[in-house]
Amino acid sequence: MVERWLATGLAAAVYCLALVLAWAAGQPRPRQALAARLDTVGAMRPGEQITLLLVALVVVTGSGVLMRQLIFPSLRLLEGYWPRILSPVSGWLCARHTRRRVADSAAWRALYARLEDDPSTAAQPPLSASERTEYGRLEARLRWSPRDPALTMPTRVGNILRAAEAEPHHKYGLDAVLVWPHLWTLLPEPLQHELSTARQRLDDSVAAGLWSLLVLPAVYWTPWALLALLPLLVAWRWRLPRACQDYAILLQVAFDLHRQQLYRALRHPLPATAADEPRAGLRLTAHVYRGSDDPALVFDIGG
């Protein structure tokens, strides 16, 4: 926790320093303007300097606290949860992602049939090196988009996280959003730590982009402030999607390896076969969400 606050404070201090440098760069004589400000501070009485230092600390700390509050709503926007006024744009982007998934899925199936020696493709040559590369690329892209077109989000980040949330439902009938708080308390500490670390990297990526975005108004002083677009692009175009994928993988690991503990903790009978699991997961999810008076649900009270 201390390290997290120190990192937040350092980021806020760098942001404030960037604003100061942007202001100085916008002056006719940057070095002289900055030196004049420093001379003014140096000429202050000790009490005034201490007061100024305290004010600076409050500003830096307050900026860091405010940033922490902005991370979650900003992530929601980056996922594609936008105001209703942007519905036309959201709908167009979702349709575009859906068309791309349909095309990717068709191409993947064609390559998969040849890879698995499907009799219907026996007359075709084996996959070339470039086709195997394309197969891997398609499989990775399909993994990070929801199977159900109705769940498609307008952004890449949104589709990665939505696919991760939907996967436990497709595989096990479990609603990840509803049962996650219950499953979290049952996870072993090492996995909890890995998940927390991955989520912190995700949040840090959002924050890095936000700090860069907040530097852009300094273009009023100097066009050099546009350089903030570079870290913004790195944070949100490359670093954030990767952080989302890392977090999503661990989320899926939690369900793959530890969902049985959820059944045991809630006294639900474990599904006997893989075919029974989706139905059992739906029943467990409904029980968590609104309770159950289903007479067919018999709690497992053994051992």
Secondary structure, DSSP 8 states (H G I E B T S, - for coil): -HHHHHHHHHHHHHHHHHHHHHHHHTSSSHHHHHHHHHHHHHTS-HHHHHHHHHHHHHHHHHHHHHHHHHHHHHHHHHHT---GGGHHHHHHHHHHHHHHHHHHHHHHHHHHHHHTT-GGGTTS----HHHHHHHHHHHHHHHTS-SSGGG--SSHHHHHHHHHHHHHHHHHS--HHHHHHHHHTTS-HHHHHHHHHHHHHHHHHHHHHHHHHHHGGGGGT-GGGGGGHHHHHIIIIIIHHHHHHHHHHHHHHHHHHHHHHHHHHTT----SSTTTHHHHHHHHHHHHHH----TT-------
